[in-house]
Amino acid sequence: MINYRRRNEINEDRWNALIEKHATGLPYAYTWYLDVVCPDWSAFVYGDYEAVMPLPIAQKFVISYVYQPNYCQQLGVFALNDDVQLFDAFYTALKKKFWFFHVQQNPVFPSNKDFPGFKEKTNLTLSLQPTYAEIQQQYSESTKRNVNRGKKLSLIYSVDEMSTRRFVEVYSANTLGVPKTKITELIKTLSTQGMLSLLSVKSEFLEVLAADIVIKTPTRLVHLIPVTTPNGRTQGAMHFLIDQLIQQYAGTDRVLDFEGSSVENIARFYKSFGATEENFFDIRKRI
């Protein structure tokens, strides 16, 4: 049976144990992650935490609805049993309880997908199992040139050297509408959970050119919050940063998750490293 539970009714240990075992290795549905990106959330729970569905809740006038939070690309149903009827039962329950919802369902989705407002969306991922040399062979010529430019310019790659405060300063200076408090809290929470990798690239004169928040799970590296300065773009700093990250983890069982994109230019950039498509699903019900 699928039950509706409020946040304070959820057994965190059982919930997080399920998310940790899930085939995708995605971090977004851990209780502590949801608490940061959408403080008001509830859930559907099947049986004894055999399957769950986080429900980030917002309200407009007197209507509560489910939305897809920022810094949280995929949610939906998380289950260890690929049962079509079970997945459809979750979405039937969702349609009955909420007049409006927007869910970006993770790729493990054996439903019949017969919903209004359903469409596939593109994510790009790169297997890090091959050696660095093998992965590098798949780079486009322009990416190889940009990586080599970074080497010639003596760019400096660092892991966990940049402070949270400095990252937020750089990100805010190069991005509109940054929720500084939420990003600061997210960085601190990821660090506490042992899942944070804060990357940066500086010039030989120690000017920050690019930075990135990467979430580390046992099977996935999520390229969560990248930022490049104007000088960094001219020096290929993000190409250099991603290449160094690949070099660091090549030959492991992890996947580099670029978190998108449906934007053509961004998708082309990620594909230039040899990334391949891993589709997830956008599902909406409108009033």
C-alpha positions in Angstrom: 0.0 0.0 0.0 1.2 3.5 -0.8 0.9 5.9 2.1 1.2 9.7 2.3 3.6 10.8 5.0 4.7 14.2 6.2 8.4 15.0 6.7 8.3 14.4 10.5 6.7 10.9 9.9 9.5 9.6 7.7 12.0 7.1 9.0 15.3 8.7 7.8 17.4 5.6 8.2 15.1 3.4 6.1 14.5 6.1 3.5 18.2 6.9 3.0 19.2 3.2 2.9 16.8 2.8 -0.1 18.2 5.9 -1.8 21.8 4.6 -1.3 21.0 1.3 -2.9 19.1 2.8 -5.9 20.6 1.9 -9.3 21.1 5.5 -10.4 23.4 6.6 -7.5 21.7 10.0 -7.5 22.0 12.1 -4.4 18.9 14.3 -4.7 16.4 12.2 -2.7 18.4 11.8 0.5 16.4 13.4 3.3 19.2 15.8 4.3 19.5 17.0 0.7 15.8 17.5 0.3 15.8 19.4 3.6 18.1 22.0 2.1 16.7 22.4 -1.4 13.0 22.2 -0.4 12.4 22.6 3.3 8.7 21.9 3.0 8.4 18.3 1.6 6.4 15.2 2.2 6.3 11.8 0.5 4.5 8.7 -0.7 5.9 5.6 0.8 5.2 2.0 -0.4 5.2 -0.8 2.2 8.2 -0.8 4.5 10.2 1.7 2.5 10.4 -0.6 -0.5 9.7 2.4 -2.8 9.4 6.1 -2.1 8.5 9.3 -3.9 9.6 12.7 -2.5 7.0 15.5 -2.8 8.5 19.0 -2.6 5.5 21.2 -1.7 4.8 24.8 -2.5 1.6 26.8 -2.3 -0.1 29.3 -4.5 -3.1 31.0 -2.9 -4.8 28.1 -1.1 -3.6 25.4 -3.5 -0.7 23.1 -2.6 1.3 21.6 -5.5 4.4 19.6 -6.2 7.3 21.3 -7.9 10.9 20.4 -9.0 13.4 22.3 -6.8 16.5 24.0 -8.0 19.8 22.1 -7.6 17.8 18.9 -7.8 17.5 17.7 -11.4 15.7 14.4 -10.9 13.4 13.0 -8.3 10.2 10.9 -8.9 9.8 7.3 -7.7 12.8 5.5 -6.2 12.3 1.7 -6.0 14.4 -1.4 -6.0 11.6 -3.3 -7.8 11.1 -2.5 -11.5 7.3 -3.2 -11.4 5.3 -1.2 -13.9 2.1 -1.4 -11.9 3.9 -0.1 -8.8 5.3 3.0 -10.6 1.9 3.7 -12.2 0.3 3.4 -8.8 2.6 6.2 -7.4 1.6 8.5 -10.3 -2.1 7.6 -9.9 -1.8 8.6 -6.2 0.0 11.8 -7.2 -2.8 12.8 -9.6 -5.5 12.1 -7.1 -3.9 14.2 -4.3 -2.6 17.2 -6.2 -4.3 19.4 -8.8 -0.9 20.4 -10.2 2.5 18.8 -10.2 5.8 18.9 -11.9 8.1 15.9 -11.5 11.4 15.2 -13.2 11.5 11.4 -12.9 14.8 9.7 -12.7 15.8 7.3 -15.6 14.7 4.1 -13.7 11.0 4.4 -14.8 9.4 1.2 -16.2 6.0 2.8 -16.4 3.8 2.6 -19.5 4.4 6.4 -19.6 0.8 7.0 -20.7 0.4 10.5 -19.1 -0.6 13.8 -20.4 2.2 16.3 -20.1 4.9 13.6 -20.4 8.2 14.2 -22.3 11.7 12.9 -22.3 14.6 15.2 -21.3 18.2 14.8 -22.0 21.0 14.4 -19.4 24.6 13.7 -20.4 26.9 11.3 -18.6 30.4 10.0 -19.1 31.6 6.6 -17.9 34.9 6.9 -16.0 35.7 3.2 -16.2 38.1 3.5 -19.1 41.6 4.8 -18.6 42.2 8.6 -18.8 44.0 8.0 -22.2 41.0 6.1 -23.5 38.6 8.8 -22.4 40.8 11.6 -23.8 40.7 9.9 -27.2 37.0 10.6 -27.4 37.4 14.4 -26.8 36.6 16.7 -29.8 39.5 18.5 -31.4 38.3 21.8 -30.0 38.2 20.4 -26.4 41.7 19.0 -26.8 42.9 22.4 -27.9 41.2 24.1 -25.0 42.7 21.6 -22.5 46.2 22.1 -24.0 45.7 25.9 -23.8 45.1 25.6 -20.1 48.3 23.6 -19.7 50.3 26.1 -21.7 48.9 28.9 -19.6 50.0 27.0 -16.4 46.4 27.0 -15.0 46.2 25.6 -11.5 43.6 23.0 -10.5 42.7 22.6 -6.9 40.4 20.3 -4.9 38.8 21.5 -1.7 41.1 24.5 -1.4 38.5 27.2 -2.1 36.4 28.3 0.9 32.6 28.2 0.8 32.5 32.0 1.1 34.9 32.5 -1.8 32.9 30.1 -4.0 29.7 32.0 -3.3 31.4 35.3 -4.1 32.7 34.1 -7.5 29.4 32.4 -8.3 27.3 35.5 -7.3 29.6 37.8 -9.4 29.0 35.7 -12.5 25.4 34.5 -12.1 22.2 36.3 -11.7 19.7 35.6 -8.9 22.0 33.5 -6.7 20.3 32.2 -3.5 23.4 32.7 -1.4 22.1 31.3 1.9 20.8 28.1 0.3 24.0 27.4 -1.7 26.1 28.0 1.5 23.9 25.6 3.4 24.0 23.0 0.6 27.8 23.2 0.5 28.1 22.8 4.2 25.6 19.9 4.2 27.4 18.0 1.4 30.7 18.5 3.3 29.2 17.1 6.5 27.9 14.1 4.6 31.4 13.5 3.0 30.0 14.1 -0.5 31.5 17.4 -1.4 34.3 18.1 -3.9 34.8 21.9 -4.3 36.9 22.4 -7.4 38.7 25.5 -8.7 41.0 26.6 -11.5 43.2 29.7 -11.1 45.6 31.5 -13.4 49.3 31.4 -12.6 48.7 34.8 -11.0 46.1 33.1 -8.6 43.0 34.7 -10.2 40.0 32.4 -9.9 38.9 31.5 -13.5 36.4 28.6 -12.9 34.9 26.6 -10.0 32.5 23.8 -9.5 30.5 22.1 -6.8 30.7 18.3 -7.5 28.6 15.8 -5.5 30.4 12.5 -4.9 28.3 9.4 -4.4 29.8 5.9 -4.5 28.9 5.5 -8.2 28.4 9.1 -9.5 30.0 12.5 -9.7 27.4 15.2 -10.2 28.6 18.4 -11.9 26.2 20.5 -9.8 27.1 24.2 -9.7 29.8 25.2 -12.3 30.9 28.8 -12.8 33.3 30.4 -15.2 34.5 34.0 -15.2 34.9 36.1 -18.4 38.7 35.6 -18.2 38.2 31.9 -17.6 36.2 31.5 -20.8 39.0 33.0 -22.9 41.5 30.6 -21.3 39.5 27.4 -21.5 39.3 27.2 -17.7 36.2 25.0 -17.5 37.6 22.6 -20.2 40.7 22.4 -18.1 38.7 21.8 -14.8 36.6 19.0 -16.3 39.6 17.3 -17.9 41.4 17.4 -14.5 38.3 15.9 -12.8 38.2 13.1 -15.4 41.9 12.5 -15.0 41.4 12.3 -11.2 38.7 9.6 -11.4 39.4 7.7 -14.6 39.6 4.0 -14.2 37.0 3.9 -11.4 33.4 2.7 -11.4 31.9 6.2 -11.2 29.9 8.1 -13.8 30.4 11.8 -14.4 27.0 13.3 -14.5 26.9 16.6 -16.3 23.3 17.4 -15.3 22.1 18.3 -18.7 21.4 19.8 -21.0 18.5 20.5 -23.3 20.2 23.7 -24.2 22.0 23.0 -27.5 25.3 24.9 -26.8 25.7 23.4 -23.3 24.9 19.9 -24.6 27.5 20.3 -27.3 30.1 21.3 -24.7 29.5 18.2 -22.6 29.4 15.9 -25.6 32.8 17.3 -26.6 34.2 15.2 -23.7 32.6 12.0 -25.1 29.5 12.2 -22.9 26.4 10.2 -24.0 22.7 10.7 -23.5 20.9 9.3 -20.4 17.3 10.4 -20.7 15.0 11.2 -17.8 11.3 12.2 -17.8 9.5 15.5 -17.3 5.9 14.8 -16.1 3.4 17.6 -15.4 -0.2 18.0 -14.5 -1.7 21.5 -14.9 -4.8 22.9 -13.3 
